[in-house]
Amino acid sequence: GAGVSQSPSNKVTEKGKDVELRCDPISGHTALYWYRQSLGQGLEFLIYFQGNSAPDKSGLPSDRFSAERTGGSVSTLTIQRTQQEDSAVYLCASSYTVGEYSPLHFGNGTRLTVT
Amino acid sequence: QKEVEQNSGPLSVPEGAIASLNCTYSDRGSQSFFWYRQYSGKSPELIMSIYSNGDKEDGRFTAQLNKASQYVSLLIRDSQPSDSATYLCAVEGNTPLVFGKGTRLSVIA
């Protein structure tokens, strides 16, 4: 079946603009995660959603970052008033459920460049 | 703070050799362990999962888990240049998965 789909694949924006990144998880997966990876760095957890539960926002770096997941499926990550340090690859992943024995499956990512 | 530690490398091995990648974790209660491979400019790809102490083999890959010592390793037999990538260890830490920073492997032809 189809994997995790992210769009756009690349986004160049000017400092101060808002951007929206989209993620469509694998069908049937109840958990959805956003990670960020800066050049040459590890994966930085941002936020995850599990079913209809309140999202775990503990990884969001500032209040300029927000995310929503509509209908338990598609998710949008919004970054307001972008800064140059926001430049990174934003990875979305989904899993069948949250917790044990449930690996994450990643999309191809959105490369964000803030000029 | 749950932590996963990996040697950043690079780990260089000749073609045909065994590559050994190691990972230690801090949360003794962790139950699920995963290895991901990430090629440069690509997203992480799941290659192995292991849940019980001991070895788990899949083709040229063997994952090893020792919960008492809190380490998990990945062996790659008959290493190929196409195995050159960064290998990420991930540990289930009461959600979300906690990732190590990865070990860069270079297989020299």
Backbone of each chain as ProteinMPNN parsed JSONL, in Angstrom:
{"seq_chain_A": "GAGVSQSPSNKVTEKGKDVELRCDPISGHTALYWYRQSLGQGLEFLIYFQGNSAPDKSGLPSDRFSAERTGGSVSTLTIQRTQQEDSAVYLCASSYTVGEYSPLHFGNGTRLTVT", "coords_chain_A": {"N_chain_A": [[0.82, -1.197, 0.0], [0.23, 2.392, -0.08], [2.767, 4.574, 1.124], [3.818, 6.851, 3.761], [2.947, 10.1, 2.957], [4.28, 13.221, 2.102], [4.015, 16.741, 1.68], [4.897, 20.102, 0.675], [7.734, 18.721, -1.188], [9.946, 20.274, -1.176], [10.522, 23.511, 0.175], [10.949, 26.897, -0.101], [11.216, 29.829, 1.662], [10.712, 33.225, 2.703], [12.245, 34.864, 5.439], [10.173, 35.426, 8.223], [7.766, 34.854, 7.022], [4.824, 32.718, 7.008], [4.553, 29.126, 7.02], [3.113, 26.079, 5.799], [3.144, 22.643, 6.296], [2.434, 19.458, 5.016], [1.114, 16.222, 5.875], [0.282, 12.951, 5.041], [-0.727, 10.102, 6.475], [0.021, 6.522, 6.606], [-2.651, 4.468, 5.65], [-4.88, 3.427, 8.141], [-3.109, 3.642, 10.2], [-2.863, 4.798, 13.463], [-1.313, 6.547, 14.869], [0.622, 9.506, 14.553], [3.521, 11.311, 13.796], [5.721, 14.118, 14.077], [8.963, 15.023, 13.187], [12.099, 16.776, 13.242], [14.982, 17.393, 11.338], [18.041, 18.734, 11.29], [20.794, 19.759, 9.198], [23.134, 17.213, 9.099], [22.53, 16.431, 11.648], [20.829, 14.674, 14.398], [17.542, 13.165, 14.806], [14.98, 15.286, 15.806], [12.406, 15.278, 18.0], [9.147, 16.596, 17.59], [6.198, 16.678, 17.803], [3.428, 14.507, 18.561], [0.515, 12.655, 17.555], [-2.141, 10.649, 18.708], [-4.72, 8.763, 17.819], [-7.768, 10.028, 18.971], [-6.819, 11.38, 21.105], [-5.425, 14.061, 23.115], [-2.763, 15.853, 21.595], [0.773, 15.203, 22.03], [2.749, 17.737, 22.679], [5.263, 18.24, 23.497], [7.755, 18.527, 22.314], [7.817, 20.749, 20.687], [9.573, 23.571, 19.574], [9.024, 26.284, 19.963], [6.38, 28.757, 20.455], [5.742, 29.444, 17.926], [5.393, 27.294, 16.43], [2.965, 24.945, 15.442], [0.557, 22.299, 15.229], [-1.934, 20.335, 13.625], [-4.343, 17.717, 13.379], [-6.596, 16.48, 11.28], [-9.662, 14.777, 11.409], [-8.457, 12.459, 12.248], [-6.561, 11.712, 10.419], [-4.972, 13.2, 7.985], [-2.311, 15.482, 8.627], [-1.234, 18.778, 9.488], [1.58, 20.774, 9.793], [2.367, 23.841, 11.064], [4.384, 26.664, 10.755], [4.913, 29.722, 12.069], [5.928, 33.052, 11.248], [8.593, 32.541, 10.198], [12.008, 31.711, 10.912], [15.558, 31.815, 10.23], [16.833, 29.743, 11.546], [14.944, 27.807, 11.504], [15.276, 26.356, 9.257], [15.472, 23.195, 7.903], [15.026, 19.622, 7.506], [11.813, 18.447, 7.596], [10.285, 15.774, 8.972], [7.705, 13.445, 8.697], [6.052, 10.789, 10.329], [4.312, 7.664, 10.672], [2.573, 5.247, 12.691], [1.189, 2.032, 13.518], [0.071, 1.932, 16.05], [0.648, 3.49, 19.231], [3.576, 3.078, 21.133], [4.811, 0.01, 22.452], [6.293, -2.351, 20.237], [5.641, -1.172, 17.845], [6.746, 0.083, 15.171], [7.948, 3.139, 13.616], [7.085, 4.56, 10.479], [8.486, 6.411, 7.975], [7.846, 9.385, 6.034], [9.03, 11.02, 2.989], [9.87, 13.489, 3.671], [9.958, 17.107, 4.091], [11.921, 19.57, 2.802], [12.814, 22.463, 4.239], [13.742, 25.725, 3.58], [14.739, 28.728, 4.846], [15.114, 31.958, 3.893]], "CA_chain_A": [[0.0, 0.0, 0.0], [0.944, 3.653, -0.133], [3.481, 4.935, 2.33], [3.536, 8.18, 4.289], [3.129, 11.09, 1.911], [4.473, 14.58, 2.604], [4.103, 17.786, 0.659], [5.705, 19.889, -0.524], [9.015, 18.074, -0.915], [10.863, 21.378, -0.915], [9.863, 24.796, 0.376], [11.835, 28.025, 0.181], [10.39, 30.938, 2.11], [11.437, 34.35, 3.254], [12.154, 35.058, 6.886], [8.99, 36.158, 8.661], [6.559, 34.302, 6.42], [4.286, 31.488, 7.578], [4.545, 27.985, 6.112], [2.341, 24.91, 6.194], [3.665, 21.387, 5.779], [1.334, 18.5, 5.072], [1.471, 14.815, 5.994], [-0.807, 11.994, 4.893], [-0.115, 8.876, 7.007], [-0.395, 5.237, 6.063], [-4.028, 4.165, 5.998], [-5.025, 2.504, 9.261], [-2.197, 4.004, 11.287], [-3.543, 5.729, 14.356], [-0.353, 7.484, 15.444], [1.336, 10.333, 13.585], [4.609, 12.024, 14.468], [6.563, 15.074, 13.345], [10.342, 15.189, 13.635], [12.885, 17.732, 12.48], [16.387, 16.993, 11.226], [18.917, 19.741, 10.712], [21.88, 19.173, 8.42], [24.149, 16.485, 9.863], [22.108, 16.209, 13.034], [19.883, 13.598, 14.638], [16.115, 13.46, 14.714], [14.439, 16.05, 16.926], [10.959, 15.077, 18.112], [8.358, 17.82, 17.697], [4.838, 16.482, 18.285], [2.76, 13.329, 18.014], [-0.92, 12.477, 17.708], [-2.576, 9.259, 18.814], [-6.166, 8.686, 17.775], [-8.474, 11.258, 19.331], [-6.233, 11.939, 22.329], [-4.718, 15.333, 22.973], [-1.404, 15.606, 21.104], [1.947, 15.453, 22.872], [3.427, 18.867, 22.046], [6.409, 18.538, 24.358], [8.962, 18.795, 21.554], [7.745, 21.962, 19.867], [10.633, 24.463, 20.068], [8.515, 27.602, 20.358], [4.947, 28.887, 20.163], [5.541, 29.704, 16.496], [5.109, 25.99, 15.833], [1.724, 24.306, 15.843], [0.163, 21.224, 14.317], [-3.253, 19.777, 13.826], [-4.626, 16.498, 12.63], [-8.028, 16.523, 11.041], [-10.315, 13.505, 11.138], [-7.598, 11.339, 12.577], [-5.754, 11.299, 9.285], [-3.992, 14.167, 7.499], [-1.815, 16.455, 9.6], [-0.551, 19.969, 8.987], [2.498, 21.457, 10.71], [2.448, 25.253, 10.696], [5.424, 27.466, 11.383], [4.611, 31.133, 11.862], [7.049, 34.011, 11.33], [9.77, 31.667, 10.087], [13.354, 32.203, 11.168], [16.562, 31.04, 9.5], [17.147, 28.516, 12.286], [13.902, 26.812, 11.227], [15.676, 25.595, 8.072], [15.72, 21.8, 8.261], [14.095, 18.677, 6.884], [10.729, 18.089, 8.503], [9.887, 14.399, 8.676], [6.481, 12.925, 9.286], [6.036, 9.336, 10.421], [3.107, 7.117, 11.274], [2.686, 3.886, 13.191], [-0.121, 1.405, 13.701], [-0.38, 2.455, 17.332], [1.754, 4.124, 19.95], [4.163, 2.28, 22.2], [5.634, -1.157, 22.187], [6.134, -3.201, 19.051], [5.001, -0.421, 16.767], [7.772, 0.95, 14.578], [7.543, 4.277, 12.813], [7.366, 4.554, 9.049], [8.705, 7.813, 7.65], [7.693, 9.945, 4.706], [10.269, 11.485, 2.376], [10.28, 14.745, 4.281], [9.895, 18.417, 3.43], [13.121, 20.368, 3.072], [12.453, 23.874, 4.389], [14.842, 26.682, 3.573], [14.294, 30.085, 5.167], [16.15, 32.879, 3.393]], "C_chain_A": [[0.848, 1.238, 0.0], [1.622, 3.917, 1.2], [3.03, 6.279, 2.846], [3.873, 9.201, 3.204], [3.25, 12.484, 2.508], [4.538, 15.555, 1.435], [4.221, 19.156, 1.318], [6.998, 19.154, -0.187], [10.086, 19.11, -0.596], [10.073, 22.665, -0.759], [10.916, 25.843, 0.704], [10.949, 29.199, 0.539], [11.27, 32.043, 2.657], [11.237, 34.42, 4.759], [10.925, 35.898, 7.23], [7.684, 35.653, 8.074], [6.109, 33.064, 7.182], [4.359, 30.371, 6.543], [3.685, 26.875, 6.703], [2.904, 23.685, 5.51], [2.598, 20.32, 6.012], [1.857, 17.067, 5.138], [0.218, 13.96, 5.895], [-0.266, 10.635, 5.33], [-0.575, 7.639, 6.249], [-1.814, 4.934, 6.552], [-4.085, 3.137, 7.12], [-4.091, 2.775, 10.418], [-2.854, 5.08, 12.159], [-2.607, 6.795, 14.918], [0.401, 8.214, 14.34], [2.32, 11.222, 14.332], [5.243, 13.034, 13.511], [7.93, 15.138, 14.014], [11.0, 16.232, 12.753], [14.328, 17.257, 12.482], [17.162, 18.098, 10.539], [20.109, 19.043, 10.076], [22.913, 18.513, 9.326], [23.785, 16.179, 11.298], [21.143, 15.034, 13.143], [18.447, 14.066, 14.503], [15.643, 14.156, 15.983], [12.932, 15.883, 16.935], [10.252, 16.417, 18.272], [7.011, 17.566, 18.371], [4.335, 15.138, 17.787], [1.286, 13.318, 18.4], [-1.217, 10.977, 17.817], [-4.098, 9.261, 18.863], [-6.798, 10.034, 18.065], [-7.924, 11.905, 20.595], [-5.58, 13.282, 22.047], [-3.285, 15.066, 22.525], [-0.346, 15.887, 22.163], [2.787, 16.513, 22.168], [4.772, 19.166, 22.707], [7.676, 18.891, 23.593], [8.942, 20.065, 20.733], [8.716, 23.007, 20.419], [10.151, 25.84, 20.484], [7.041, 27.673, 20.011], [4.7, 29.294, 18.715], [5.171, 28.408, 15.761], [3.778, 25.46, 16.353], [1.411, 23.217, 14.833], [-1.242, 20.815, 14.648], [-3.398, 18.536, 12.969], [-6.133, 16.397, 12.491], [-8.557, 15.127, 10.744], [-9.459, 12.292, 11.406], [-6.715, 10.88, 11.447], [-4.697, 12.347, 8.96], [-3.606, 15.15, 8.594], [-1.122, 17.608, 8.887], [0.314, 20.546, 10.102], [2.651, 22.886, 10.208], [3.569, 25.928, 11.476], [5.136, 28.924, 11.043], [5.889, 31.967, 11.982], [8.385, 33.268, 11.281], [11.069, 32.425, 10.322], [14.359, 31.32, 10.437], [16.901, 29.735, 10.225], [16.075, 27.443, 12.14], [14.26, 25.964, 10.011], [16.111, 24.192, 8.492], [14.864, 20.925, 7.35], [13.071, 18.28, 7.941], [10.174, 16.743, 8.068], [8.605, 14.05, 9.418], [6.584, 11.4, 9.305], [4.692, 8.891, 10.978], [3.401, 5.705, 11.764], [1.292, 3.359, 13.467], [-0.764, 1.873, 15.004], [0.819, 3.091, 17.993], [2.268, 3.162, 21.003], [4.861, 1.056, 21.673], [5.276, -1.816, 20.853], [5.504, -2.474, 17.88], [5.996, 0.549, 16.156], [7.165, 2.094, 13.786], [7.936, 4.069, 11.356], [7.391, 6.005, 8.588], [8.3, 8.145, 6.218], [9.035, 10.451, 4.196], [10.717, 12.859, 2.876], [9.996, 15.969, 3.433], [11.147, 19.178, 3.816], [12.732, 21.835, 3.081], [13.708, 24.725, 4.429], [14.273, 28.063, 3.803], [15.424, 31.044, 4.803], [16.067, 34.257, 4.059]], "O_chain_A": [[2.074, 1.148, 0.073], [1.123, 3.536, 2.259], [1.993, 6.798, 2.432], [4.952, 9.163, 2.613], [2.422, 12.888, 3.325], [5.042, 15.237, 0.358], [3.695, 19.355, 2.413], [7.32, 18.984, 0.989], [11.016, 18.843, 0.164], [9.086, 22.892, -1.459], [11.677, 25.698, 1.66], [10.025, 29.529, -0.204], [12.423, 31.819, 3.025], [10.175, 34.072, 5.275], [10.67, 36.935, 6.618], [6.609, 35.986, 8.573], [6.888, 32.439, 7.902], [4.245, 30.619, 5.343], [3.546, 26.744, 7.919], [3.116, 23.678, 4.297], [1.95, 20.283, 7.058], [2.886, 16.734, 4.55], [-0.778, 14.211, 6.575], [0.571, 10.061, 4.633], [-1.438, 7.704, 5.375], [-2.129, 5.124, 7.726], [-3.42, 2.103, 7.059], [-4.253, 2.208, 11.498], [-3.327, 6.108, 11.673], [-3.066, 7.835, 15.391], [0.771, 7.623, 13.326], [1.993, 11.808, 15.364], [5.289, 12.823, 12.3], [8.042, 15.287, 15.231], [10.522, 16.533, 11.659], [14.836, 16.779, 13.497], [16.967, 18.367, 9.354], [20.398, 17.884, 10.375], [23.493, 19.156, 10.202], [24.622, 15.723, 12.076], [20.7, 14.473, 12.141], [18.176, 15.209, 14.134], [15.876, 13.677, 17.093], [12.251, 16.293, 15.995], [10.72, 17.28, 19.015], [6.712, 18.173, 19.4], [4.749, 14.669, 16.727], [0.875, 13.882, 19.413], [-0.625, 10.156, 17.116], [-4.692, 9.713, 19.842], [-6.419, 11.051, 17.485], [-8.498, 12.87, 21.1], [-5.231, 13.601, 20.911], [-2.651, 14.138, 23.028], [-0.545, 16.699, 23.066], [3.458, 16.223, 21.178], [5.348, 20.233, 22.493], [8.586, 19.495, 24.161], [9.956, 20.426, 20.136], [8.686, 23.3, 21.614], [10.81, 26.502, 21.286], [6.503, 26.778, 19.359], [3.548, 29.472, 18.319], [4.7, 28.433, 14.623], [3.499, 25.517, 17.55], [1.937, 23.215, 13.719], [-1.693, 20.926, 15.788], [-2.685, 18.335, 11.986], [-6.852, 16.247, 13.48], [-7.988, 14.389, 9.94], [-9.703, 11.217, 10.858], [-6.17, 9.778, 11.496], [-3.641, 12.379, 9.591], [-4.443, 15.592, 9.381], [-0.512, 17.437, 7.831], [-0.16, 20.779, 11.214], [3.024, 23.109, 9.057], [3.682, 25.779, 12.693], [5.118, 29.309, 9.874], [6.805, 31.62, 12.727], [9.196, 33.356, 12.203], [11.206, 33.6, 9.982], [14.035, 30.192, 10.065], [17.22, 28.734, 9.583], [16.257, 26.311, 12.587], [13.608, 24.95, 9.759], [17.001, 24.026, 9.326], [14.086, 21.421, 6.536], [13.423, 17.835, 9.034], [9.665, 16.587, 6.958], [8.455, 14.329, 10.607], [7.145, 10.801, 8.388], [4.016, 9.65, 11.673], [4.346, 5.056, 11.315], [0.34, 4.123, 13.629], [-1.958, 2.167, 15.064], [1.882, 3.217, 17.386], [1.484, 2.505, 21.688], [5.431, 1.066, 20.583], [4.124, -1.828, 20.421], [4.895, -3.102, 17.014], [6.082, 1.704, 16.573], [6.018, 2.025, 13.343], [8.975, 3.484, 11.048], [6.425, 6.742, 8.788], [8.395, 7.312, 5.317], [10.053, 10.329, 4.877], [11.805, 13.328, 2.543], [9.817, 15.878, 2.218], [11.412, 19.406, 4.996], [12.362, 22.389, 2.046], [14.62, 24.473, 5.216], [13.419, 28.523, 3.045], [16.534, 30.956, 5.328], [16.865, 35.142, 3.75]]}, "seq_chain_B": "QKEVEQNSGPLSVPEGAIASLNCTYSDRGSQSFFWYRQYSGKSPELIMSIYSNGDKEDGRFTAQLNKASQYVSLLIRDSQPSDSATYLCAVEGNTPLVFGKGTRLSVIA", "coords_chain_B": {"N_chain_B": [[15.31, 12.096, 31.7], [15.172, 10.242, 28.861], [17.66, 8.492, 27.172], [19.537, 7.678, 24.234], [22.441, 6.337, 23.094], [24.946, 6.487, 20.644], [27.951, 5.721, 18.862], [29.256, 8.204, 16.853], [30.851, 7.777, 14.668], [32.915, 8.332, 11.686], [32.481, 4.867, 10.856], [34.569, 2.778, 9.306], [34.757, 0.098, 7.098], [36.151, -2.64, 5.249], [34.95, -3.849, 2.089], [32.969, -6.768, 2.239], [33.595, -7.405, 4.821], [32.603, -7.726, 8.342], [30.398, -5.442, 9.725], [29.992, -3.751, 12.756], [27.682, -2.292, 14.777], [26.862, -0.285, 17.522], [24.76, 0.436, 20.367], [23.585, 2.094, 23.225], [21.22, 2.428, 25.904], [19.196, 4.341, 28.173], [16.803, 3.911, 29.581], [15.692, 1.459, 31.526], [13.314, 0.127, 31.422], [12.525, -0.119, 28.787], [11.119, -1.783, 25.944], [11.029, -2.261, 23.231], [12.996, -2.237, 20.295], [14.709, -0.71, 17.632], [16.31, -0.622, 14.444], [17.254, 1.763, 12.11], [18.027, 2.705, 8.778], [19.619, 5.33, 7.122], [20.101, 6.872, 4.204], [22.168, 9.381, 2.708], [20.514, 12.416, 2.424], [18.066, 11.223, 2.33], [15.073, 9.792, 3.86], [14.711, 8.111, 7.073], [14.775, 4.537, 7.109], [13.193, 1.636, 8.133], [14.952, -1.196, 9.198], [15.396, -3.31, 10.975], [13.841, -4.888, 13.785], [13.721, -5.632, 17.245], [12.773, -7.437, 20.121], [13.21, -9.198, 22.172], [15.651, -10.596, 24.395], [18.799, -11.619, 23.052], [19.65, -12.871, 19.778], [18.594, -11.773, 16.551], [18.075, -12.633, 13.289], [18.164, -11.481, 9.924], [18.574, -12.019, 6.79], [21.533, -10.554, 5.737], [21.738, -9.115, 8.019], [21.99, -8.917, 11.564], [20.452, -8.415, 14.569], [21.193, -7.715, 17.947], [20.296, -8.05, 21.321], [20.663, -7.061, 24.645], [19.24, -6.789, 27.485], [19.897, -6.629, 30.168], [22.362, -5.4, 30.199], [21.704, -3.194, 28.861], [22.094, -2.654, 26.111], [22.046, -2.608, 22.561], [22.782, -4.062, 19.441], [23.85, -4.009, 16.002], [24.747, -6.157, 13.488], [26.314, -6.341, 10.385], [26.796, -8.519, 7.933], [29.17, -9.525, 5.382], [29.639, -6.946, 4.223], [28.62, -4.367, 1.986], [29.352, -1.811, -0.472], [26.949, -0.466, -0.904], [25.789, -0.509, 1.558], [26.707, 1.657, 2.861], [25.869, 4.253, 4.87], [23.965, 6.152, 7.298], [23.252, 4.77, 10.412], [20.584, 4.472, 12.521], [19.724, 4.027, 15.847], [16.826, 3.172, 17.629], [14.709, 3.474, 20.404], [11.992, 2.287, 22.21], [10.487, 4.389, 24.348], [8.323, 4.794, 26.173], [6.813, 6.313, 24.477], [7.39, 9.349, 22.592], [9.203, 7.3, 20.148], [12.626, 7.165, 20.96], [15.45, 8.393, 19.458], [18.836, 7.606, 18.66], [21.736, 9.558, 17.721], [22.888, 8.456, 15.557], [25.147, 6.342, 13.664], [27.655, 6.744, 11.347], [28.337, 4.751, 8.633], [30.852, 3.561, 6.531], [31.548, 1.699, 3.776], [34.236, 0.358, 2.26], [35.188, -0.2, -1.018]], "CA_chain_B": [[15.492, 12.229, 30.257], [15.552, 8.972, 28.27], [18.729, 8.736, 26.214], [20.059, 6.607, 23.393], [23.783, 6.751, 22.721], [25.626, 5.775, 19.575], [29.184, 6.312, 18.384], [28.893, 8.91, 15.627], [31.663, 7.316, 13.561], [32.516, 7.259, 10.786], [33.003, 3.526, 10.968], [34.968, 2.349, 7.974], [35.061, -1.32, 6.983], [36.344, -3.045, 3.85], [33.898, -4.661, 1.481], [33.02, -8.179, 2.599], [33.837, -7.555, 6.262], [31.439, -7.557, 9.222], [30.287, -4.131, 10.383], [29.331, -3.878, 14.051], [27.173, -0.994, 15.23], [26.415, -0.448, 18.901], [23.83, 1.436, 20.892], [23.194, 1.895, 24.621], [20.036, 3.213, 26.238], [19.152, 4.626, 29.608], [15.559, 3.492, 30.215], [15.728, 0.013, 31.731], [11.99, -0.426, 31.149], [12.243, -0.172, 27.358], [10.765, -3.133, 25.493], [11.116, -2.399, 21.766], [14.248, -1.64, 19.808], [14.659, -0.689, 16.178], [17.427, -0.042, 13.684], [16.877, 2.423, 10.871], [19.116, 3.091, 7.882], [19.324, 6.599, 6.468], [21.045, 7.308, 3.184], [22.314, 10.825, 2.656], [19.445, 13.121, 1.723], [16.837, 10.431, 2.331], [14.455, 9.629, 5.171], [15.066, 6.839, 7.709], [14.077, 3.343, 6.64], [13.28, 0.572, 9.132], [15.572, -2.413, 8.702], [15.323, -4.402, 11.951], [13.236, -4.673, 15.085], [14.018, -6.724, 18.18], [12.014, -7.221, 21.341], [13.628, -10.161, 23.206], [17.093, -10.788, 24.541], [19.387, -12.585, 22.146], [19.927, -12.477, 18.406], [17.555, -11.903, 15.528], [18.761, -12.56, 12.001], [17.365, -11.232, 8.723], [19.526, -11.883, 5.698], [22.887, -10.21, 6.183], [21.638, -8.314, 9.233], [21.674, -9.545, 12.839], [20.301, -7.518, 15.713], [21.461, -8.368, 19.218], [19.756, -7.277, 22.429], [21.018, -7.468, 25.998], [18.515, -5.838, 28.322], [20.598, -6.479, 31.447], [23.438, -4.44, 29.976], [21.083, -2.039, 28.198], [22.669, -2.33, 24.818], [21.538, -3.298, 21.375], [23.761, -3.903, 18.384], [23.497, -4.453, 14.654], [25.861, -6.687, 12.714], [26.07, -6.454, 8.954], [27.78, -9.446, 7.364], [29.47, -9.344, 3.958], [29.294, -5.54, 3.968], [28.686, -3.908, 0.604], [29.365, -0.342, -0.574], [25.577, 0.044, -0.812], [25.425, -0.409, 2.977], [27.22, 2.934, 3.374], [24.722, 5.073, 5.289], [23.916, 6.385, 8.74], [22.373, 3.813, 11.054], [19.959, 5.067, 13.704], [19.134, 3.14, 16.846], [15.64, 3.798, 18.22], [14.262, 2.719, 21.575], [10.655, 2.653, 22.692], [10.659, 4.974, 25.674], [7.024, 5.276, 26.615], [6.447, 7.225, 23.398], [7.626, 8.743, 21.298], [10.486, 6.622, 20.012], [13.806, 8.0, 21.183], [16.466, 8.038, 18.472], [20.215, 8.03, 18.794], [22.165, 10.492, 16.674], [23.3, 7.679, 14.393], [26.536, 6.016, 13.351], [27.886, 6.766, 9.903], [29.102, 3.589, 8.172], [31.417, 3.665, 5.188], [32.092, 0.425, 3.315], [35.233, 0.698, 1.24], [35.339, -1.236, -2.058]], "C_chain_B": [[15.994, 10.889, 29.704], [16.558, 9.247, 27.163], [19.117, 7.478, 25.469], [21.388, 7.098, 22.843], [24.355, 5.854, 21.635], [26.936, 6.482, 19.275], [28.897, 6.932, 17.017], [29.68, 8.427, 14.413], [32.444, 8.457, 12.943], [33.204, 5.943, 11.11], [33.32, 3.055, 9.556], [35.343, 0.874, 8.002], [35.295, -1.652, 5.523], [35.166, -3.887, 3.371], [34.088, -6.127, 1.842], [33.229, -8.431, 4.081], [32.512, -7.462, 7.026], [31.497, -6.157, 9.847], [29.493, -4.315, 11.666], [28.963, -2.497, 14.577], [26.539, -1.174, 16.604], [25.58, 0.725, 19.379], [23.57, 1.101, 22.356], [22.029, 2.829, 24.934], [19.903, 3.318, 27.739], [17.922, 4.074, 30.314], [15.488, 1.97, 30.332], [14.388, -0.642, 31.408], [11.639, -0.535, 29.67], [12.051, -1.603, 26.89], [10.978, -3.35, 23.997], [12.305, -1.617, 21.256], [14.287, -1.779, 18.29], [15.961, -0.124, 15.621], [16.872, 0.523, 12.385], [18.148, 2.741, 10.086], [18.707, 4.383, 7.182], [20.442, 6.926, 5.494], [21.062, 8.829, 3.149], [21.203, 11.463, 1.832], [18.124, 12.375, 1.669], [16.273, 10.328, 3.743], [14.842, 8.277, 5.764], [14.167, 5.694, 7.239], [14.285, 2.24, 7.678], [13.918, -0.665, 8.523], [15.47, -3.575, 9.681], [14.544, -3.941, 13.173], [13.583, -5.866, 15.961], [13.369, -6.411, 19.508], [12.476, -8.111, 22.499], [15.138, -10.243, 23.254], [17.589, -11.838, 23.561], [19.588, -12.003, 20.77], [18.694, -12.658, 17.536], [18.209, -11.661, 14.185], [17.761, -12.315, 10.88], [18.334, -10.973, 7.589], [20.916, -11.615, 6.226], [22.902, -9.445, 7.508], [21.322, -9.19, 10.447], [21.589, -8.469, 13.899], [20.522, -8.329, 16.98], [20.976, -7.464, 20.341], [20.195, -7.891, 23.746], [20.402, -6.452, 26.947], [19.224, -5.613, 29.658], [21.692, -5.43, 31.33], [22.956, -3.191, 29.246], [21.832, -1.657, 26.926], [22.025, -3.185, 23.737], [22.544, -3.044, 20.26], [23.208, -4.421, 17.067], [24.768, -4.914, 13.965], [25.437, -6.785, 11.259], [27.181, -7.33, 8.391], [27.975, -9.149, 5.887], [29.099, -7.916, 3.526], [29.543, -5.159, 2.516], [28.77, -2.381, 0.576], [27.972, 0.265, -0.461], [25.07, 0.101, 0.632], [25.912, 0.9, 3.598], [26.055, 3.88, 3.623], [24.905, 5.402, 6.767], [22.88, 5.455, 9.339], [21.899, 4.387, 12.395], [19.384, 3.974, 14.589], [17.938, 3.873, 17.456], [15.1, 2.879, 19.302], [12.894, 3.211, 21.993], [10.796, 3.11, 24.13], [9.372, 5.563, 26.17], [6.553, 6.416, 25.734], [6.967, 8.638, 23.6], [8.93, 7.969, 21.276], [11.614, 7.613, 20.239], [14.901, 7.497, 20.247], [17.85, 8.442, 18.955], [20.574, 8.949, 17.637], [22.705, 9.775, 15.448], [24.795, 7.451, 14.289], [26.683, 5.98, 11.845], [28.811, 5.608, 9.534], [29.582, 3.836, 6.754], [32.052, 2.323, 4.846], [32.968, 0.706, 2.109], [35.406, -0.462, 0.263], [36.809, -1.57, -2.288]], "O_chain_B": [[17.097, 10.451, 30.031], [16.346, 10.119, 26.32], [19.039, 6.368, 25.994], [21.455, 8.148, 22.204], [24.26, 4.629, 21.7], [27.031, 7.701, 19.413], [28.361, 6.269, 16.13], [29.259, 8.627, 13.273], [32.633, 9.479, 13.603], [34.345, 5.909, 11.572], [32.428, 2.95, 8.714], [36.149, 0.448, 8.829], [34.708, -1.022, 4.644], [34.486, -4.545, 4.159], [35.192, -6.667, 1.77], [33.057, -9.557, 4.548], [31.46, -7.168, 6.458], [32.511, -5.754, 10.417], [28.443, -4.958, 11.666], [29.828, -1.648, 14.793], [25.769, -2.11, 16.821], [25.68, 1.842, 18.871], [23.354, -0.064, 22.69], [21.872, 3.879, 24.311], [20.428, 2.491, 28.485], [17.973, 3.793, 31.511], [15.25, 1.278, 29.341], [14.337, -1.844, 31.148], [10.551, -1.003, 29.335], [12.72, -2.521, 27.363], [11.094, -4.488, 23.544], [12.591, -0.507, 21.704], [13.943, -2.824, 17.737], [16.614, 0.722, 16.232], [16.128, -0.139, 11.662], [19.202, 3.01, 10.663], [17.579, 4.509, 6.706], [21.571, 7.217, 5.889], [20.084, 9.481, 3.517], [20.983, 11.092, 0.68], [17.171, 12.834, 1.039], [16.922, 10.73, 4.708], [15.261, 7.383, 5.028], [12.97, 5.868, 7.007], [15.418, 1.945, 8.057], [13.493, -1.137, 7.469], [15.458, -4.729, 9.252], [14.579, -2.769, 13.548], [13.723, -6.985, 15.468], [13.4, -5.272, 19.975], [12.182, -7.829, 23.661], [15.817, -9.986, 22.259], [16.9, -12.816, 23.273], [19.685, -10.786, 20.607], [17.875, -13.553, 17.745], [18.823, -10.618, 13.961], [16.659, -12.864, 10.88], [18.853, -9.867, 7.434], [21.423, -12.359, 7.065], [23.97, -9.164, 8.051], [20.489, -10.093, 10.369], [22.532, -7.705, 14.105], [20.096, -9.479, 17.079], [21.214, -6.257, 20.32], [20.107, -9.104, 23.934], [20.971, -5.387, 27.186], [19.155, -4.518, 30.216], [21.92, -4.658, 32.261], [23.72, -2.247, 29.043], [22.157, -0.492, 26.701], [21.544, -4.294, 23.966], [23.093, -1.949, 20.145], [22.232, -5.17, 17.029], [25.742, -4.168, 13.866], [24.342, -7.252, 10.944], [28.349, -6.942, 8.371], [27.095, -8.605, 5.221], [28.338, -7.721, 2.577], [30.53, -5.565, 1.903], [28.304, -1.725, 1.508], [27.823, 1.387, 0.024], [24.027, 0.7, 0.895], [25.564, 1.214, 4.737], [25.343, 4.261, 2.694], [25.875, 4.982, 7.398], [21.76, 5.358, 8.837], [22.696, 4.732, 13.268], [18.648, 3.104, 14.124], [18.029, 5.061, 17.764], [15.042, 1.661, 19.132], [12.667, 4.415, 22.114], [11.17, 2.338, 25.014], [9.335, 6.732, 26.554], [5.956, 7.378, 26.217], [6.978, 9.096, 24.742], [9.678, 7.97, 22.253], [11.566, 8.751, 19.771], [15.234, 6.312, 20.25], [18.019, 9.489, 19.581], [19.805, 9.098, 16.688], [22.954, 10.4, 14.418], [25.6, 8.253, 14.761], [25.942, 5.286, 11.15], [29.921, 5.496, 10.052], [28.818, 4.264, 5.888], [32.971, 1.865, 5.525], [32.513, 1.216, 1.086], [35.732, -1.577, 0.669], [37.127, -2.417, -3.123]]}, "name": "protein", "num_of_chains": 2, "seq": "GAGVSQSPSNKVTEKGKDVELRCDPISGHTALYWYRQSLGQGLEFLIYFQGNSAPDKSGLPSDRFSAERTGGSVSTLTIQRTQQEDSAVYLCASSYTVGEYSPLHFGNGTRLTVTQKEVEQNSGPLSVPEGAIASLNCTYSDRGSQSFFWYRQYSGKSPELIMSIYSNGDKEDGRFTAQLNKASQYVSLLIRDSQPSDSATYLCAVEGNTPLVFGKGTRLSVIA"}
